[in-house]
Structures are given as C-alpha cells and as structure tokens.
C-alpha cells in the first residue's frame, strides 16, 4: 500500500505548511504520507524534528521536493 500524497506545489506560504500540519493531525500512529513541494521546507523540517516525526526528503527529477513523513 502506498502512502497518500499531499500536493502543496504552487501554493503560497503559509499554505504548504498548513496542509502539512493538517495531514499530520490526521495521521495515525505508524502512518505516513508524501508531501510534494516546490522548495525545501526548512521550518517544517525543524518542527518535524522537534516533535519526533520521521522524515526523508529528496529532490525529484522534475525539480519538486518529495518528503516522506511518518508518525512513530
């Protein structure tokens, strides 16, 4: 089963951050989702680290940033 995708590309700040936080609020323990963005979201990554979420970011060939985010 693949992780749900939250596509926040093309949105103006703070909308991508808000979409990510909404997805986190709905995430069950052990769950995960993929967040697609136009740029690396350093403030979001700091929040994820602070709150103990797993995350792995990579740049896709199309230039988008793809972040797999998981709840422990």
N, C-alpha and C positions, 0 to 999 in steps of 0.2 A: 504494500500500500504506500503510495507516495504522499508526501507532505502537502497540505494545502498551500496555495500561493497567494500572497498578498502583494499585489502590484501597485506600488506607490510612485512609479515613474511618471514624470511630467507634472507632479503636484508641487505647489509652492510651500515652503516651510510656514507653519509647523505641521502641515497636513501629513507628510510621511511619518513623522514621529508619532502623531496622534493615531494613525492607522496601525502602527506597530504596537503601541500601548493597548489599543482595543483588542488586537489579536492576542496579546499576552494575557489580558484579563480573561479571555475565553479559553485559554489553553489548559487542558487537563494535565495533571502530573504525568510526566513521561512523554507528553505530547510535543510536537514540533511543527513548525511552518517555515516556508521560504518567503523572504521579503526581497522584493526587487526594487532597486533604487537607481537614481541617476548618478549618485556620488556616494562616497564612503561616509556613513553617518556617525562620526566620532562621538557626539553627545549621546546617541542611543547606545553605542558600544560601551561607554562608561557606565550607563545605567544598568545594562545587562550584566556587566562585571560586578557592579556594586550589589545587585540583587541576586547573584548566583545563577543566572541563566547560562546555558551552554550556547556558544555561537561560533560559526565558522563562515568567514567571508571570502569571496573570490570575485575577480573581475571576469565577466563573460566576454566572449569574442565580439559581441555587439556593443561593448563598452559599458553595459549595465553592471551594477554591483548586485550580487546574489548572496544573501545571508541566510544560512540555515540556523534557526533559533529554536532551542529546546528548553523545556522546563525539566529540572531534575526530578 
